[in-house]
Structures are given as structure tokens and as C-alpha cells.
């Protein structure tokens, strides 16, 4: 299957290229507005969803907003003869996980690569900046395992990783706690700011189709 690009996609070749991974929490709907804000700022956005994320927002929604095919499945994993989780990880200025569930955060900590989203992040060049914005129930955020995962991920990745703390608000479960996503416009700005430090570091990087 050939990758789809919108004829209306007018992003310049020099525009930041963003990989946005969307995982399966109720806050996944906010990722749609993150894509919209990034596109408005001139970025090219490639979306990868977990299967669970598709229960909240369809791939077609992200394709309409990004102008690019959205990917979900690890297998068969070939597009135009290229391995998807490798191809999608190349030519990036920044990668972001919005929202990042407690489960997916644990995957990142453990180094698992058992779906397209986690395999693509595992295949990132080590210099690629990564922004992670967790969203979950407040008790899950405060759980000792989550705190350990956050600490050890920060130590493992150093300045390459930017962790965005969730905000205190009334959550989808009806409880009030720290677990909500910041506003999409702010998240988009954080992504672009995180990318800005490395954009001139590797001139001539190939952009994926």
C-alpha cells in the first residue's frame, strides 16, 4: 500500500517533522487539536496510534487533520518495500507521545517494542528529542511504579527527553487530581520548542514520504 499525502499539504521541506504517537486514553481526542496546532505552525505531522487509541479517535480523523496516512499495526509492516517502524522513525526533528497512558509509560521504561508505536519509538535515532505528556487517573500518576518509571526514564534519556507533568483538574473518571493533559496549543508549542535545539544539527536529513 502506498503512503497517502494530501495535495493540500503545503508544509515546506524545512518545516519541522514531528512524529506524534497517540495512546489509548480518553485524552486522545485532544491530540487532534495538537495536530491542528502543529500544522498551523507549519510542521509536518506523522501520526501513529496504538490499537487502544483507535477506540477513542479513528485513524481517518488524524489523516484528515495531518494530510498523511496514520499508522496503527506493526504487521505486516511494509510500505513501498520499507519497514514501517524503521521508516517512520527516520528524518524526524522531534517525537511526542500525547497522551501517554500509565501502561505505555511502563512500556517505555521497560524498553518494550510489541506494537507499532513502541517499536517506532525504540527505533528512533538516539539524538531525536522526545516529549512525553502523561495523562491518567491521579492515583495512577502517584503510584510508586509510575514515579519510578518517570525517574528512571529521565535518567536514561537525559536532556533528549522532556516530560510534561499533567495538570490538576476534574478527570474523566469524575475525580479531581493531577492527571489531565495541558491545553493542545501549549503542547504544540512545547513540541516545537523541544525540536528547535536540534533542527540545525543534522542538515540534509532525508524526510520520509
Backbone as numpy.savetxt, mean C-alpha at the origin, in Angstrom:
# Nx Ny Nz CAx CAy CAz Cx Cy Cz
-2.87 -12.33 -19.94 -3.72 -11.13 -19.94 -2.84 -9.89 -19.94
-3.17 -8.96 -20.78 -2.38 -7.74 -20.85 -2.82 -6.76 -19.79
-1.84 -6.01 -19.26 -2.19 -5.00 -18.27 -2.96 -3.89 -18.94
-3.91 -3.32 -18.16 -4.79 -2.29 -18.71 -4.37 -0.92 -18.22
-4.29 0.02 -19.12 -4.00 1.40 -18.76 -5.06 2.29 -19.37
-5.44 3.29 -18.66 -6.46 4.20 -19.16 -5.85 5.20 -20.12
-6.50 5.45 -21.25 -6.00 6.48 -22.17 -6.05 7.85 -21.53
-6.82 7.98 -20.44 -6.91 9.27 -19.76 -5.80 9.48 -18.75
-4.93 8.46 -18.57 -3.86 8.57 -17.59 -2.77 9.46 -18.16
-2.67 10.69 -17.68 -1.75 11.67 -18.23 -0.57 11.92 -17.30
-0.36 11.01 -16.32 0.77 11.20 -15.41 2.07 11.26 -16.20
2.94 12.17 -15.83 4.19 12.32 -16.55 5.14 11.21 -16.16
6.11 10.86 -17.05 7.07 9.82 -16.73 7.85 10.12 -15.45
7.97 11.39 -15.08 8.73 11.76 -13.89 7.87 11.76 -12.63
6.56 11.51 -12.78 5.68 11.51 -11.63 6.04 10.36 -10.70
5.85 10.55 -9.39 6.15 9.46 -8.47 5.28 8.24 -8.76
5.90 7.07 -8.69 5.19 5.82 -8.94 4.96 5.15 -7.60
3.70 4.97 -7.24 3.30 4.50 -5.91 2.66 3.12 -6.02
3.11 2.19 -5.20 2.42 0.93 -5.02 1.56 1.05 -3.77
0.26 0.86 -3.92 -0.66 0.93 -2.79 -1.23 -0.45 -2.53
-0.92 -0.99 -1.37 -1.46 -2.29 -0.96 -2.64 -2.03 -0.02
-3.77 -2.63 -0.34 -4.99 -2.45 0.44 -5.34 -3.78 1.09
-5.46 -3.79 2.41 -5.77 -5.03 3.10 -7.20 -4.99 3.65
-7.64 -6.12 4.22 -9.05 -6.35 4.46 -9.65 -5.83 5.74
-9.66 -4.55 5.92 -10.36 -3.93 7.03 -11.42 -2.98 6.52
-12.34 -2.59 7.40 -13.42 -1.70 7.00 -12.88 -0.38 6.46
-11.70 0.03 6.92 -11.11 1.29 6.45 -10.62 1.20 5.01
-10.74 0.04 4.37 -10.30 -0.09 2.98 -10.98 0.93 2.07
-12.20 1.32 2.41 -12.90 2.28 1.54 -12.18 3.62 1.49
-11.46 3.96 2.56 -10.72 5.23 2.55 -9.56 5.21 1.57
-9.08 4.02 1.24 -7.98 3.92 0.27 -8.39 4.44 -1.10
-9.68 4.38 -1.39 -10.16 4.94 -2.67 -9.84 6.42 -2.75
-10.07 7.13 -1.67 -9.78 8.56 -1.66 -8.28 8.84 -1.63
-7.50 7.92 -1.05 -6.04 8.06 -1.10 -5.58 8.00 -2.55
-6.11 7.05 -3.31 -5.77 6.96 -4.74 -6.16 8.24 -5.45
-7.34 8.74 -5.18 -7.81 9.97 -5.83 -6.89 11.14 -5.53
-6.48 11.26 -4.26 -5.59 12.36 -3.87 -4.21 12.22 -4.52
-3.70 11.01 -4.59 -2.40 10.79 -5.22 -2.45 11.11 -6.70
-3.49 10.69 -7.38 -3.63 10.99 -8.80 -3.75 12.49 -9.02
-4.49 13.15 -8.14 -4.65 14.60 -8.25 -3.31 15.30 -8.13
-2.40 14.70 -7.34 -1.06 15.27 -7.15 -0.10 14.88 -8.27
-0.58 14.09 -9.24 0.25 13.74 -10.38 0.92 12.40 -10.30
0.65 11.62 -9.25 1.31 10.33 -9.08 0.65 9.26 -9.94
1.44 8.25 -10.29 0.93 7.02 -10.88 0.74 6.04 -9.73
-0.43 5.40 -9.67 -0.76 4.54 -8.54 -1.09 3.13 -9.04
-0.35 2.16 -8.53 -0.63 0.76 -8.80 -1.20 0.13 -7.54
-2.39 -0.43 -7.64 -3.07 -1.00 -6.48 -2.99 -2.51 -6.49
-2.65 -3.07 -5.33 -2.72 -4.50 -5.08 -3.61 -4.70 -3.86
-4.58 -5.59 -3.97 -5.49 -5.87 -2.88 -5.31 -7.29 -2.36
-5.52 -7.48 -1.07 -5.66 -8.83 -0.56 -7.07 -9.32 -0.91
-7.26 -10.64 -0.84 -8.59 -11.18 -1.10 -9.61 -10.60 -0.12
-9.20 -10.44 1.14 -10.11 -9.91 2.15 -10.52 -8.47 1.83
-9.61 -7.70 1.25 -9.93 -6.31 0.91 -11.03 -6.24 -0.13
-11.09 -7.24 -1.02 -12.11 -7.22 -2.07 -13.51 -7.44 -1.52
-13.62 -7.87 -0.25 -14.93 -7.98 0.39 -15.49 -6.60 0.76
-14.60 -5.61 0.81 -15.01 -4.25 1.17 -15.07 -3.32 -0.04
-14.09 -3.44 -0.94 -14.03 -2.59 -2.14 -13.60 -3.47 -3.31
-14.24 -3.33 -4.44 -13.91 -4.19 -5.58 -12.67 -3.70 -6.31
-11.94 -4.61 -6.94 -10.81 -4.18 -7.78 -11.23 -3.19 -8.86
-12.44 -3.36 -9.40 -12.91 -2.46 -10.47 -12.96 -1.02 -9.99
-13.32 -0.81 -8.73 -13.34 0.56 -8.18 -11.95 1.18 -8.25
-10.95 0.42 -7.83 -9.59 0.95 -7.86 -9.07 1.11 -9.28
-9.51 0.26 -10.18 -9.10 0.42 -11.58 -9.67 1.70 -12.17
-10.92 2.00 -11.83 -11.52 3.24 -12.32 -10.81 4.46 -11.76
-10.41 4.40 -10.51 -9.76 5.56 -9.87 -8.30 5.70 -10.27
-7.61 4.60 -10.47 -6.17 4.65 -10.77 -5.87 4.66 -12.25
-6.82 4.17 -13.06 -6.56 4.04 -14.49 -5.64 2.89 -14.83
-5.46 1.96 -13.88 -4.58 0.82 -14.09 -5.27 -0.43 -13.56
-4.86 -1.57 -14.08 -5.37 -2.83 -13.58 -5.00 -2.99 -12.10
-5.95 -3.42 -11.28 -5.69 -3.75 -9.88 -5.49 -5.26 -9.77
-4.51 -5.65 -8.99 -4.13 -7.07 -8.89 -4.53 -7.63 -7.53
-4.92 -8.91 -7.53 -5.35 -9.57 -6.29 -4.63 -10.90 -6.09
-4.61 -11.74 -7.10 -4.19 -13.13 -6.92 -2.69 -13.34 -7.17
-2.08 -14.17 -6.33 -0.67 -14.52 -6.50 -0.46 -15.45 -7.69
-1.41 -16.34 -7.90 -1.31 -17.32 -8.99 -2.48 -17.16 -9.95
-2.28 -17.40 -11.26 -1.06 -17.92 -11.88 0.12 -16.97 -11.90
-0.12 -15.66 -11.74 0.96 -14.75 -11.45 1.84 -14.32 -12.60
1.34 -14.41 -13.83 2.10 -13.97 -14.99 1.29 -12.97 -15.79
1.91 -11.87 -16.18 1.30 -10.89 -17.07 2.30 -10.54 -18.15
1.94 -10.82 -19.38 2.85 -10.58 -20.52 4.20 -11.24 -20.29
4.19 -12.45 -19.71 5.42 -13.20 -19.51 6.24 -12.80 -18.31
5.79 -11.78 -17.56 6.54 -11.31 -16.39 5.83 -11.79 -15.12
6.62 -12.13 -14.10 6.07 -12.58 -12.83 5.51 -11.38 -12.09
4.23 -11.44 -11.75 3.53 -10.26 -11.22 4.16 -9.70 -9.95
4.44 -10.55 -8.97 4.91 -10.01 -7.70 6.32 -9.45 -7.77
7.05 -9.78 -8.83 8.36 -9.16 -9.07 8.18 -7.87 -9.87
7.41 -7.96 -10.95 7.20 -6.79 -11.81 6.56 -5.64 -11.05
5.58 -5.95 -10.21 4.88 -4.91 -9.46 5.76 -4.24 -8.41
6.83 -4.92 -8.02 7.72 -4.38 -6.99 8.85 -3.53 -7.56
8.92 -3.41 -8.87 10.03 -2.69 -9.49 9.62 -1.30 -9.96
10.63 -0.41 -10.05 10.41 0.93 -10.60 9.59 1.84 -9.72
9.56 1.57 -8.42 8.72 2.34 -7.50 9.49 3.45 -6.82
8.78 4.52 -6.52 9.32 5.56 -5.66 8.95 5.33 -4.20
7.83 4.64 -3.98 7.37 4.40 -2.62 6.29 3.33 -2.67
6.20 2.56 -1.59 5.10 1.61 -1.41 4.38 1.96 -0.11
3.08 1.68 -0.09 2.28 1.99 1.10 1.27 0.89 1.33
0.99 0.62 2.60 -0.05 -0.34 2.99 -1.11 0.44 3.75
-2.28 0.62 3.11 -3.36 1.43 3.68 -4.70 0.80 3.34
-5.46 0.33 4.32 -5.09 0.19 5.71 -4.25 -1.07 5.90
-3.54 -1.15 7.01 -2.81 -2.35 7.37 -3.51 -2.98 8.57
-4.08 -4.15 8.38 -4.77 -4.83 9.46 -3.75 -5.43 10.44
-4.23 -5.84 11.61 -3.36 -6.50 12.58 -2.77 -7.78 11.99
-3.57 -8.50 11.22 -3.09 -9.73 10.61 -1.98 -9.45 9.59
-2.19 -8.45 8.75 -1.18 -8.17 7.72 0.08 -7.59 8.36
-0.06 -6.82 9.43 1.11 -6.33 10.15 1.93 -7.49 10.68
1.25 -8.52 11.20 1.95 -9.70 11.68 2.66 -10.43 10.54
2.04 -10.43 9.35 2.70 -11.02 8.18 3.99 -10.28 7.85
3.93 -8.96 7.86 5.13 -8.17 7.57 6.22 -8.48 8.59
5.83 -8.57 9.86 6.80 -8.88 10.92 7.43 -10.24 10.71
6.62 -11.22 10.32 7.11 -12.59 10.17 7.82 -12.83 8.85
7.69 -11.89 7.90 8.31 -12.08 6.59 7.58 -13.07 5.72
6.27 -13.20 5.90 5.50 -14.12 5.08 5.27 -13.55 3.68
5.11 -14.45 2.73 4.85 -14.04 1.34 3.87 -15.03 0.73
2.70 -15.18 1.37 1.76 -16.21 0.98 0.58 -15.70 0.18
0.60 -14.43 -0.20 -0.39 -13.89 -1.13 0.31 -12.83 -1.98
-0.40 -12.29 -2.95 0.25 -11.35 -3.87 0.74 -10.11 -3.14
-0.06 -9.58 -2.21 0.32 -8.36 -1.50 1.60 -8.55 -0.71
1.66 -9.60 0.10 2.84 -9.81 0.94 4.05 -10.22 0.11
3.84 -11.01 -0.95 4.96 -11.41 -1.81 5.54 -10.21 -2.54
4.68 -9.29 -2.99 5.16 -8.10 -3.70 5.98 -7.23 -2.76
5.51 -7.05 -1.53 6.27 -6.25 -0.56 7.59 -6.92 -0.20
7.61 -8.24 -0.13 8.85 -8.96 0.14 9.85 -8.76 -1.00
9.34 -8.58 -2.22 10.20 -8.45 -3.40 10.66 -7.02 -3.66
10.25 -6.06 -2.83 10.67 -4.68 -3.02 12.19 -4.56 -2.94
12.75 -3.67 -3.75 14.16 -3.32 -3.55 14.33 -2.75 -2.15
15.42 -3.09 -1.50 15.60 -2.70 -0.11 15.67 -1.20 0.11
15.92 -0.44 -0.95 15.96 1.01 -0.82 14.59 1.66 -0.98
13.57 0.88 -1.35 12.26 1.46 -1.60 11.60 1.89 -0.29
11.22 3.14 -0.15 10.53 3.58 1.07 9.19 2.86 1.21
8.83 2.58 2.45 7.59 1.87 2.73 6.84 2.60 3.84
5.59 2.94 3.58 4.72 3.56 4.57 3.63 2.57 4.94
3.42 2.41 6.24 2.41 1.48 6.74 1.47 2.23 7.67
0.18 2.19 7.36 -0.84 2.88 8.16 -1.80 1.85 8.75
-1.54 1.39 9.97 -2.42 0.39 10.58 -3.79 0.97 10.91
-4.80 0.11 10.86 -6.15 0.46 11.28 -6.78 -0.81 11.84
-7.29 -0.72 13.06 -7.84 -1.91 13.73 -8.57 -1.47 14.99
-9.16 -2.42 15.67 -9.77 -2.15 16.97 -8.71 -1.67 17.95
-9.09 -0.79 18.88 -8.13 -0.23 19.82 -7.43 -1.26 20.67
-8.15 -2.32 21.10 -7.52 -3.37 21.90 -6.52 -4.16 21.07
-6.82 -4.35 19.80 -5.88 -5.03 18.91 -4.62 -4.18 18.72
-4.79 -2.86 18.62 -3.65 -1.94 18.50 -2.77 -2.01 19.74
-3.39 -2.13 20.91 -2.64 -2.16 22.17 -2.13 -3.55 22.55
-2.50 -4.56 21.80 -2.11 -5.94 22.14 -0.59 -6.07 22.15
-0.02 -6.79 23.11 1.45 -6.93 23.17 2.07 -7.45 21.88
1.38 -8.34 21.19 1.95 -8.86 19.94 2.04 -7.76 18.88
1.00 -6.91 18.81 1.03 -5.79 17.85 2.14 -4.82 18.21
2.29 -4.52 19.51 3.35 -3.59 19.93 4.72 -4.16 19.58
4.91 -5.45 19.81 6.18 -6.09 19.44 6.41 -6.00 17.94
5.38 -6.32 17.16 5.52 -6.29 15.70 5.94 -4.90 15.22
5.34 -3.87 15.77 5.67 -2.50 15.39 7.11 -2.16 15.74
7.51 -2.49 16.97 8.88 -2.19 17.41 9.91 -2.89 16.54
9.68 -4.17 16.29 10.69 -4.95 15.57 10.71 -4.61 14.08
9.56 -4.27 13.51 9.55 -3.80 12.12 10.33 -2.49 11.99
10.12 -1.58 12.92 10.84 -0.30 12.89 12.34 -0.53 13.01
12.75 -1.43 13.89 14.18 -1.72 14.05 14.75 -2.40 12.82
13.96 -3.26 12.19 14.43 -4.01 11.02 14.63 -3.13 9.80
13.70 -2.19 9.57 13.72 -1.41 8.33 14.31 -0.02 8.48
14.45 0.47 9.70 15.06 1.78 9.90 14.29 2.89 9.22
15.05 3.85 8.65 14.44 5.04 8.06 13.62 4.73 6.82
13.82 3.57 6.24 13.04 3.18 5.05 11.55 3.07 5.38
11.24 2.73 6.63 9.86 2.48 7.03 9.28 3.67 7.78
8.10 4.10 7.36 7.35 5.10 8.11 6.06 4.47 8.60
5.90 4.40 9.91 4.70 3.88 10.53 3.80 5.05 10.92
2.56 5.02 10.47 1.61 6.09 10.75 0.68 5.61 11.86
0.73 6.26 13.00 -0.14 5.86 14.10 -1.61 6.10 13.76
-2.48 5.17 14.12 -3.90 5.41 13.93 -4.41 6.50 14.85
-5.55 7.06 14.50 -6.13 8.16 15.28 -7.19 7.60 16.23
-7.44 8.38 17.28 -8.50 8.03 18.23 -9.83 8.53 17.68
-10.80 7.63 17.60 -12.11 7.99 17.06 -13.10 6.89 17.42
-14.36 7.12 17.09 -15.34 6.03 17.18 -15.11 5.09 16.01
-14.83 3.83 16.31 -14.48 2.86 15.29 -15.72 2.14 14.77
-15.54 1.38 13.69 -16.68 0.70 13.07 -17.37 -0.26 14.03
-16.64 -0.78 15.00 -17.21 -1.71 15.97 -18.07 -1.00 17.01
-18.06 0.33 17.00 -18.83 1.11 17.96 -18.04 1.56 19.16
-16.82 1.03 19.33 -15.97 1.45 20.44 -15.18 2.69 20.06
-14.79 3.45 21.07 -13.92 4.60 20.86 -12.51 4.19 21.27
-11.55 4.41 20.38 -10.18 4.02 20.70 -9.23 4.43 19.60
-7.95 4.13 19.81 -6.94 4.43 18.80 -6.93 3.28 17.81
-7.37 3.57 16.59 -7.43 2.50 15.60 -7.90 2.96 14.24
-8.27 4.25 14.12 -8.79 4.75 12.85 -7.69 5.29 11.94
-7.98 5.28 10.65 -7.04 5.87 9.68 -7.10 7.39 9.73
-5.96 8.06 9.57 -6.00 9.51 9.33 -6.74 9.80 8.02
-7.02 11.06 7.78 -7.75 11.45 6.58 -6.95 11.14 5.31
-7.62 10.74 4.23 -6.93 10.35 3.00 -5.98 11.41 2.45
-6.36 12.68 2.50 -5.49 13.73 1.97 -4.17 13.78 2.74
-4.24 13.59 4.06 -3.03 13.57 4.87 -2.18 12.35 4.56
-2.81 11.20 4.39 -2.07 9.99 4.05 -1.37 10.13 2.69
-2.06 10.70 1.72 -1.46 10.90 0.40 -0.23 11.81 0.50
-0.36 12.87 1.31 0.76 13.78 1.49 1.94 13.08 2.16
1.65 12.24 3.15 2.70 11.48 3.83 3.42 10.54 2.86
2.65 9.90 1.98 3.26 9.00 1.00 4.21 9.76 0.08
3.75 10.88 -0.44 4.58 11.65 -1.36 5.80 12.23 -0.66
5.63 12.67 0.59 6.76 13.19 1.35 7.79 12.09 1.60
7.30 10.89 1.88 8.21 9.77 2.15 8.99 9.39 0.89
8.33 9.53 -0.26 8.99 9.22 -1.53 10.02 10.27 -1.92
9.80 11.53 -1.49 10.58 12.65 -2.00 12.07 12.50 -1.71
12.43 11.86 -0.63 13.83 11.75 -0.25 14.64 10.84 -1.15
13.99 9.98 -1.92 14.73 9.02 -2.75 14.50 9.20 -4.24
13.64 10.14 -4.62 13.27 10.24 -6.04 14.45 10.53 -6.94
15.45 11.25 -6.46 16.60 11.54 -7.31 17.73 10.57 -7.15
17.53 9.55 -6.33 18.64 8.65 -5.99 18.96 7.65 -7.09
17.96 7.32 -7.89 18.18 6.30 -8.91 17.60 6.74 -10.23
18.23 7.70 -10.92 17.70 8.18 -12.20 17.68 7.07 -13.23
16.66 7.13 -14.06 16.59 6.17 -15.15 15.99 4.85 -14.77
15.38 4.72 -13.57 14.74 3.47 -13.21 13.61 3.17 -14.17
13.51 1.90 -14.55 12.44 1.50 -15.46 11.12 1.53 -14.73
10.09 2.01 -15.40 8.74 2.03 -14.85 7.98 0.82 -15.37
7.25 0.12 -14.49 6.44 -0.99 -14.98 5.30 -0.49 -15.84
4.87 -1.30 -16.81 3.78 -0.94 -17.70 2.45 -1.08 -16.98
